[in-house]
Amino acid sequence: MSFKKLKMTWYFENRILVRRPEFLDREDDVIEWISHFSKEEIQPDGRRKLFSWDKKVNKWVRIILEQDQIHNIFYDRDFEGV
């Protein structure tokens, strides 16, 4: 279980995709979200936090990137948009 086109941390590939299989077949969507995010924040640890809108389920997605690798992804119930 992994993405073919994107780099991933061990944590993402072995923990997150197992817990959140709804993202498994959405690699092309993830690429789109990373390329066209609505908001970006830099965490104190240097990771990039991207917020994008998932049109298929009408929810905000938070993507955490660590050194240009996907580290985490989830639907963010707290983000209110830009």
C-alpha positions in Angstrom: 0.0 0.0 0.0 1.7 3.2 -1.1 1.7 6.0 -3.6 3.7 5.6 -6.8 4.3 9.2 -7.8 4.9 10.9 -4.5 7.6 10.6 -1.9 6.4 9.5 1.6 7.8 9.3 5.1 7.9 5.8 6.7 5.2 7.1 9.1 2.9 8.0 6.3 3.3 4.9 4.3 3.1 2.4 7.3 0.8 4.2 9.7 -1.4 6.8 8.0 -2.4 5.0 4.8 -3.3 1.9 7.0 -5.5 4.0 9.2 -6.9 6.2 6.5 -7.5 4.0 3.5 -9.9 6.6 1.9 -6.7 8.4 0.6 -5.1 5.3 -0.9 -6.7 5.6 -4.4 -6.5 9.4 -4.4 -2.8 10.0 -5.2 -3.7 12.2 -8.2 -6.0 14.3 -5.9 -3.2 14.6 -3.3 -0.9 15.9 -6.1 -3.5 18.4 -7.0 -4.0 19.5 -3.4 -0.3 20.0 -2.9 0.1 21.9 -6.1 -3.0 24.2 -5.5 -3.4 24.6 -1.8 -5.4 27.4 -0.3 -3.2 28.1 2.7 0.2 27.2 4.0 1.7 27.4 7.5 5.2 26.4 8.7 5.2 24.5 11.9 7.8 25.1 14.6 9.6 21.9 13.6 9.9 23.1 10.0 7.2 20.9 8.5 4.9 22.5 6.0 1.2 22.4 6.7 -1.0 22.8 3.6 -4.8 23.2 3.5 -6.8 22.3 0.4 -10.4 21.8 -0.4 -11.6 18.2 -1.4 -14.4 18.8 -3.9 -15.4 15.1 -3.8 -16.4 15.1 -0.2 -16.7 18.9 0.5 -14.1 19.0 3.3 -10.8 20.7 4.0 -7.8 18.5 3.9 -4.6 19.1 5.9 -1.4 17.8 4.4 1.8 17.8 6.4 5.0 17.7 4.4 8.4 16.9 5.9 11.3 17.7 3.6 9.0 17.5 0.5 7.7 14.1 1.6 4.1 13.5 2.7 4.1 12.9 6.4 0.4 13.1 7.3 -3.0 13.8 5.7 -6.4 14.1 7.2 -9.7 15.9 6.9 -9.5 19.0 9.1 -12.7 19.7 11.0 -11.3 22.8 12.7 -10.0 24.7 9.6 -12.6 27.3 8.6 -11.1 28.2 5.2 -9.4 31.3 3.9 
